[in-house]
Amino acid sequence: MTAAEIPAAAALWQAVGLTRPWNDPTADARRALAAPSATILAARIDGVLVGTVMTGHDGHRGWVYYLAVADTHRGAGIGRRMMAAAEAWCAGQGAPRLNLMVRAGNAAVIAFYERIGYRGSDVVVLQKDLPGG
């Protein structure tokens, strides 16, 4: 994805319900595109952004964020192809495993990931807001 597509990506993420008031998707996208250990992959149809996946690695594991497919293009395999591309990118960076987080109770999304080979992990995610974050 290009920096010029950030507004379209942020709009897509909002349209599919990925954003939250406390996260700035535009800032998230800028950080990912500026980092050597992260990227945002894009799916386009006729030049229009219809899918994204943000991915990166921390030197130990790969991570996925902002997998989104426009409602008008769901069911066409774009999400599956976006995840395959994220997996390939992380593997190419030397990451031995790919992790992602799904909001509790989002059964449809959990089922999607299970269909493409992901499994639950017996961990608890803790977080702390940092100054300026």
N, C-alpha and C positions, 0 to 999 in steps of 0.2 A: 504494500500500500504506500502511497505517496503522502507527503505532508499536506498537499493540496486537498486530499480526500478526507482529512480529519473531520471537518464539519459534517460530511455525509455519513461517516462512520458513527460519529456521536449521535446523529439523528436516527440512524438505524438501531443503535444500541438502546436508545430511549424508546423507540417504537416497539421493540420486542421485549421490553421490560427488564433490561439488564442494568440500568442505571439506578442509583440511589441518591437521595439529596446530599449525602455527606461525601460522595465521590464526584470528582470532576472528570468526566470521560475525556474531555479535550486535553487536559493536563496528563491523564494516563496515556493517551495516544502519543502525545509529544515525547514523554519520557521513554516510551517503548521504541519509538522510531529513532531517538537520539542515542540509545544504549547499544553498545556492540554485542551485548548478550541477549538481545531481544529483537523482535520484529512484529509486524502486523501483516498477515497474509490476506489477500483480497480476492474475492470472486466477483467478476464483472460480466454482465450480459449487455451487449451492445453499448459498451462504455459506461454502463450504470453499475454502481456498487450494489451488489445484492447479498454479499456475504463477507464476513471477516472472522479472523481468529488471531488473537494476540498470543504470542508465545515467547518464551525465553528460558534461560537456564541460569542456575546459580553456581554452576561448577559441580554440582552433585546430582541435581534432578532438574528435569524440565517442568515447566508449568504452563497451563493454558488458561486464558481469560478471554472474555468477550467473544465467544463463539456465537455468531449471530447470522441468521438467514432471514431475508425479507419474507414477510408472510406470504406474499404473492409467488414466492419461489420455493416454499417448503414442500417436502415430499419428492423432490427431484434429485436427491442424493448430494446436494451441495454441502450440507453439514458433515456428512460422512467424508467427502473429499477434502473439506477444509481440515478435518481432524487428521486425515492421512498426511496432508501436507505439513501440519504442525508436528506430527510424529517424525516425519522425515527430516524436517529442519532441526529438531532437537537431537535426533540421532546423529545427524551430521556435525553437530556441535560437541558430540561425545557424551551426551546425557544418557545414562543407562536406564532411566525410568521417567515416565511422564505423569505428573499429578495434576489434578484439577479439583475445584471445589464447586459444589452445587448447593444451593440453599435448601435447608431441611424442608421436607414436604413437597418438593418439586418432582413428583413421581414421574411425570412424562419425560423430563430431561434425564433423570436417573435411568429410566428405561432405555432411552436413546443410547446413553454411554454404555450401559450393560450390553446392548445389542452389538456394539462395535468392540467389545472385549475388555471393557473396564470393569473393575470390581471395587466393592467397598473396602475401606481400610479402617482398621480399628484405632483411630487417632482422634484427638480433640484438637481443634484449631483454636488457639488463643491469639488475641490481638491487643495492641496498645497503640493509641494515636500518638504520633510524634509531633513536636512543634513544627509548624509550617506544612503539615501533611494533610 
